């Protein structure tokens, strides 16, 4: 799997996911909007941890330019 999410992108995704979780935990989000935002937060956290975003593929986007890609060097 090609890693296409860079460090800054990962930090932003995790920050937004944490913010959504915090807002939900404090009771500001309820009902259907809460469920939708929690799913979005989970997807953002997952793509950040995997360093791969399938939504970037059709547009050939990569935010990890200049970073060492472990899949190319054979190290993890």
N, C-alpha and C positions, 0 to 999 in steps of 0.2 A: 504494500500500500504506500503510495507516494504521500509524503507529509507536505501539506500545502498551507498550514497555519503557522504563522510566525510567533515570536515571543510576545510582542506587543498585542497582537490579536488575541493570543491566549489569555493574557492578563485582563484585557478588556472583557472578554467573554466570561471569565470566571468572576470578575467584579460585578457584572450585570446579573449573573446567576445568583451570586451571594446577596445582592441587593433585593432581588425578587423574593428570595427565601426569607430574608429578614423582614420584609414588608408583610409577607404572609404569616410569619411566626408571631408578629405583633398584632395580628388581627385586622389589618387594614384591607386585606383582600379576602373575599369570600365568594362562594358560589362558582358559577361557570367561568367568570374572568380569572378567578384564582386557579382553577384547574388548567386553563389555557396557558396562563403565565408560568405555572409550575412545569408544564410539559416543555415549554420553550426554554426555561431555565435548565432543565435536565439535559435537553439537547445541546445547549450552549456549553454546559460543563463537560458533557461527553466528547464533543468535538474538540474542546480545548485539551482534554486529557489525552485523546488519541492523536492530536495534532493533524487531523484530517477532517475537511469539511466537504461533503459530497455536493453541496450547492455551488462550490467554486468550480467544479469540473466542467460544466457546459461553457463557462466563460473563460476557462483556462487561467483562472486567477491563482496567484500564490502570494502569500504575505510573508513567507519565510525566505525571501531573496537575501543572499549573502550569508545565510546560516549554514552550518555544516549539516548535510543530510546523512544521517546514520545508515540509511538503506543503501546509499551509494558506496560508502566506505566499508561496509560489512561489519560495523561495530554498532552496538546498541547502547 
